[in-house]
Amino acid sequence: MKRRTVLKSAAAAAALSALTATGALAENPTLKIGFVGVTSGPAAAWGISNQRSMEVRADWINETGGYTIGDTTYDIEIVSFDDQKDPKRAIAGMEKMAQEGIHYVVGPNVDDGAAAVRPVAEANGIMYFPYAFPKSLYSAPASNAVLGMVANYQSGPAIYKYLMENEGVETVAFIAANESDPLSQRDGGVAAAKELGLEIVSDNITYQVDTTDFTPVLTPVMRSQPDLLVLSGVSPANAPQLIRSARELGFQGVISTETAQDAQVLREGAGDLANGFISVGGASTPELASDMMREFVQRYTDMFGEYNDESNTKVYALEYILETLKADPPAIDDVDAFQATMDTFEAPNPYMVGDAKLRYVGMTSFGQKRQLAVPLVVNVYQDGEFETLFVAEVD
């Protein structure tokens, strides 16, 4: 009997200890934020940058006690889904988010995926933050998508104008993968170039995304001898191959793109031949970066062993979501409230020095505020690293 009593007491103590430990671990409720995007294949760098940025920031928030919205402090959990750049999988990913009751999702990363998930998002009360450019996603009657970066039809004209004024560029050629995203970006680039007065010498050459020898593809483009070669919508995997082939064919002009790129991939795939390549960069130059941005970069590097400059832009989506929810706590379960808050929302930008603000823009491009206000930073690749070419803003 005495032994049984001791066992009962020990069991009770163990149960109490476990309950106490569980209570301590579950002290904060969890707020789930989704990510649906490409993290495998040629365009993987785009989505990996998204996912890693979100995970770094979420871990940082949780490590420092959680994120307070209204009267509740939450731990942040990132729920991720690799759509493999396949619209059908993107739909499956968004359906998974709906099943888990998630109302805020970052991604997808490409036009097809972002368009494909729209019906699922709207039917299930999900705000999603794509890195895709079709204006129809952000213009009325659409209301649930928010562009997470600067679009090609915003960055392209800025790049072309800079090159016209500073490099004497007068003629331009476009080349694109035979897919809807790059083709759409090519058409937008061609329209912008014409409006600026550039002469289009080639705009009908395309390639398959699995191409390994770009010499036959680029040869007819090189015959047109453009001052500027635009790689429309080029993936990080294809960019160095195209650059290498163009340079080996003797092209001496400027090569640019409106998509973000990975310096390490360029370094490994094209080396010094990529010097002078112009692309859209992250949203913080060293001169603009705050102490918090520098800490983010360090935490990212410590967690993954490397850093992608594009994450200077990708860090913003989660921050915008959380700050907007903080401004209107009922929006956690009500995307209509979130949308109403967007029109007047403003908060300090923790990633930039000075008095920069987080706010929603897009009135000029979309007729409504459905874009994150992140700076347009244009980079030039030089000797293994990106250098800032110029910085601009969009409305």
Secondary structure, DSSP 8 states (H G I E B T S, - for coil): -HHHHHHHHHHHHHHHHHHHHHHHHTSS-EEEEEEEE--SSTTHHHHHHHHHHHHHHHHHHHHTT-EEETTEEEEEEEEEEE-TT-HHHHHHHHHHHHHTT--EEE---SHHHHHHTHHHHHHTT-EEE-----GGGTSTT--SB-B-S--HHHHHHHHHHHHHHHH---EEEEEEESSHHHHHHHHHHHHHHHHHT-EEEEEEEEE-TT----HHHHHHHHHT--SEEEEET--TTTHHHHHHHHHHTT--SEEEEEEE--HHHHHHHTGGGGTT-EEE--S--TTTB-HHHHHHHHHHHHHHSS--TTHHHHTHHHHHHHHHHHHSGGGGS-HHHHHHHHTT-EEE-TTBSTT-EEEEE-HHHHSS--EE---EEEEEEETTEEEEEEEE---
